[in-house]
């Protein structure tokens, strides 16, 4: 018997709901009925703070500045890597939304190889808008940082810088920068090259991806899959080539860890949806759901992966199913939390908050962020508490959530507690 795409989708969603428990929201038919405020869970610690004074709403920029300040509180010695990683997350949000001057301001204050990588990423954005001189300026700044780094750090900066030159049409310069690089870094360059090469070269590029997949090498396989996703965008109107790309990816995915299988099935669904192949996209998203259902993931991975599926459902035009999943994962966080190291508990709640943000459920998102703040205070050391607090502020900034006065007061209290031991 053949089933329609809608029947397959409904079956998989039903299985997922059964697996994670009955939801009171399943039969509600409208967004208004479904978009209720999450109830405070009994496992969530009560927030014992005095009533805060009225505060003006913090803007996105205010939250990003706050996150950068929190990250900067982490001592450079012996936590230079953790400090720079958190600072870089702030700059990456700016790059993502096109605030390149702001991104440059943050990047200039970061020490180490991440500064060079950020300069290169900024340069790529300028190259994409044909601001050639600015692109070259940031390529030069990235190269200057790379000169003081060694091994994989230098390679990583060089790879991102090479992408600028590819965008500018200087393939020779790009190749010289990554000469002698690892296969993983070279694979990233080939993926970038696929997006801009002449149509006549695409089949040869696919041949190279096929050879990489045959090796069964993990890094090469990932590079080839990511290359094929870009290749698929280029050939989406050619059914024969589309079929070739889908078969290559389908054959390669079973060799990867299950979390990556879920991720790449979702990525594939997004690429197909972008190219107006919605029915096929939904089938790939159903496959991601099927893998998720059939796999026992670590407790800390369940909500983030589940939220990825829910957010993909939103993009495919199915917010109802997404809302059901997100609410159930929120409710069930307490059943998993003891099995999750306290370094990772807030991560799950931020993932759910971001899903609710995409649904437009602001109050439910704030409920998740509120609990995430509390989960982030458990570790006795200040460094992981700073990382969680900074990550929550970054997430709220990226998704347009201005903290309530109560939430802002709690953020200030946690921030003021960041003292020795780190």
PyMOL commands that set and color helices and strands:
alter all, ss='L'
color gray80, all
select helices_A, chain A and resi 5-20+31-34+60-72+76-96+100-107+113-128+132-146+151-167+171-177+183-194+199-214+218-234+239-253+258-274+278-294+299-315+319-331+333-339+345-359+362-375+382-398+405-416
alter helices_A, ss='H'
color red, helices_A
deselect
rebuild
show_as cartoon
